[in-house]
């Protein structure tokens, strides 16, 4: 998994890490690890929380993250 797309989605929405953490209930440091590729396999529960906070369907988030990973 590649977390760069989560960062892109967050930035496109004008959200800070703190805002995403607050909206999703996922810690700021964990989101940062995901975005920087230090956490390569976040749980489905975490990805679902992030998708809700980012306002994107879960499957679209997964597909977009997987697409970035293939590049």
Buried (B, 14 or more C-beta within 10 A) or exposed (E): BBBBBBBEBBEEEEBEBEBBBEBBEBEBEBBBBBBEEEBEEBEEEBBBBBBBBBEBEBEEBBEBBEEBBEE
